[in-house]
Amino acid sequence: MANHMFLLSSLVILAAMNGIHAVEYVVTENTENITGGVRFKNDIGVEYSKQTLVSATEFILGIFQQNNPVDRKEVQKVTLVIENADGVAYAENGEIHVNANYIGNYSGDVKREFTGVLYHEMTHIWQWNGNGQTPGGLIEGIADFVRLKADYAPSHWVKPGQGDDWDQGYDVTARFLDYCNCLRNGFVAELNKKMKSEYSAVFFEELLGKTVDQLWTEYKAKYSLYRN
């Protein structure tokens, strides 16, 4: 019986791993050898980019506690496009677009920054958005929460307790979600699961016993005390 259970467990793990690696990852570089394109080839490269897409997926599914493929979005292919554009990056329809000009002009460790950007954008590929009902600030905050937990947060991010509102987005919301996740381990995973088909701010109260505004007030008070 014990051997049977071990075999069954092993098959479940193997199936989950196969579910992750069944995704096809493609990297396309369309920069016509401008500065950013050259830097991408020299300092980052296609092979590293593919490896990062795979490792980011594995990490995100771990954060979201989605070991069973049934719980995940159905993603068959992810294409990373390095191109001349504006801004930093965006994700849509199974594609991640990264601006080569940003890569070319970045003054710090560009490989680390690029990796952090991919973790953020890959989160958008896998996260639920409440059928479009989830506030954009929370969507971006979850993506930056993943980047934070992967240890790719840039030094210019806000410190814990800073920010004007819980759904301000990006690093502000990521820090707040990290606080909430400390109150209940796996909170972000459970929140994401609840957003599979809808969204309500009541989800915070259902999971943590307090409204999101109460949680934000207590979060701000906690770090105000630390700074004083």
VENURTA-V105829 format. One record per residue. RES is the residue in three letters. SS is DSSP state (~ for helix, > for strand, _ for the rest). BURIAL is 1 if it has 9 or more other C-alpha atoms within 8 Angstrom, else 0. Layout:
res=(RES,RES)
ss=(SS,SS)
burial=(BURIAL,BURIAL)
This chain:
res=(MET,ALA,ASN,HIS,MET,PHE,LEU,LEU,SER,SER,LEU,VAL,ILE,LEU,ALA,ALA,MET,ASN,GLY,ILE,HIS,ALA,VAL,GLU,TYR,VAL,VAL,THR,GLU,ASN,THR,GLU,ASN,ILE,THR,GLY,GLY,VAL,ARG,PHE,LYS,ASN,ASP,ILE,GLY,VAL,GLU,TYR,SER,LYS,GLN,THR,LEU,VAL,SER,ALA,THR,GLU,PHE,ILE,LEU,GLY,ILE,PHE,GLN,GLN,ASN,ASN,PRO,VAL,ASP,ARG,LYS,GLU,VAL,GLN,LYS,VAL,THR,LEU,VAL,ILE,GLU,ASN,ALA,ASP,GLY,VAL,ALA,TYR,ALA,GLU,ASN,GLY,GLU,ILE,HIS,VAL,ASN,ALA,ASN,TYR,ILE,GLY,ASN,TYR,SER,GLY,ASP,VAL,LYS,ARG,GLU,PHE,THR,GLY,VAL,LEU,TYR,HIS,GLU,MET,THR,HIS,ILE,TRP,GLN,TRP,ASN,GLY,ASN,GLY,GLN,THR,PRO,GLY,GLY,LEU,ILE,GLU,GLY,ILE,ALA,ASP,PHE,VAL,ARG,LEU,LYS,ALA,ASP,TYR,ALA,PRO,SER,HIS,TRP,VAL,LYS,PRO,GLY,GLN,GLY,ASP,ASP,TRP,ASP,GLN,GLY,TYR,ASP,VAL,THR,ALA,ARG,PHE,LEU,ASP,TYR,CYS,ASN,CYS,LEU,ARG,ASN,GLY,PHE,VAL,ALA,GLU,LEU,ASN,LYS,LYS,MET,LYS,SER,GLU,TYR,SER,ALA,VAL,PHE,PHE,GLU,GLU,LEU,LEU,GLY,LYS,THR,VAL,ASP,GLN,LEU,TRP,THR,GLU,TYR,LYS,ALA,LYS,TYR,SER,LEU,TYR,ARG,ASN)
ss=(_,~,~,~,~,~,~,~,~,~,~,~,~,~,~,~,~,~,~,~,~,_,_,>,>,>,>,>,>,>,_,_,_,_,~,~,~,~,~,~,~,~,~,~,_,~,~,~,~,~,~,~,~,~,~,~,~,~,~,~,~,~,~,_,_,_,_,_,~,~,~,_,_,_,_,_,>,>,>,>,>,>,>,_,_,_,_,_,>,>,>,>,_,_,>,>,>,>,>,~,~,~,~,~,~,_,_,_,_,~,~,~,~,~,~,~,~,~,~,~,~,~,~,~,~,~,_,_,_,~,~,~,_,_,_,~,~,~,~,~,~,~,~,~,~,~,~,~,~,_,_,_,_,_,_,_,_,_,_,_,_,_,_,_,_,_,_,_,_,~,~,~,~,~,~,~,~,~,~,~,~,~,~,_,_,_,~,~,~,~,~,~,~,~,_,_,_,_,_,_,_,~,~,~,~,~,~,~,_,_,_,~,~,~,~,~,~,~,~,~,~,~,~,~,~,~,~,_)
burial=(0,0,0,0,0,0,0,0,0,0,0,0,1,0,0,1,0,0,1,1,0,0,1,0,1,1,1,0,0,1,1,0,0,0,1,1,1,1,1,1,1,0,0,1,1,0,0,0,1,1,0,1,1,1,0,1,1,1,1,1,1,1,1,1,0,1,1,0,0,0,0,0,0,0,1,0,1,1,1,1,1,1,1,1,0,0,0,0,1,0,1,0,0,1,1,1,1,1,1,1,1,1,1,1,0,0,0,0,0,1,0,0,1,1,1,1,1,1,1,1,1,1,1,1,1,1,0,1,1,1,1,0,0,1,0,0,1,1,1,1,1,1,1,1,1,1,1,1,0,1,0,1,1,0,0,0,0,0,0,0,1,0,0,0,0,1,1,1,1,1,1,1,1,1,1,1,1,1,1,1,1,0,0,0,0,1,1,1,1,1,1,1,1,1,1,1,1,1,1,0,0,0,1,1,1,0,1,1,0,1,1,1,0,0,1,1,0,0,1,1,1,1,1,1,0,0,0,0)
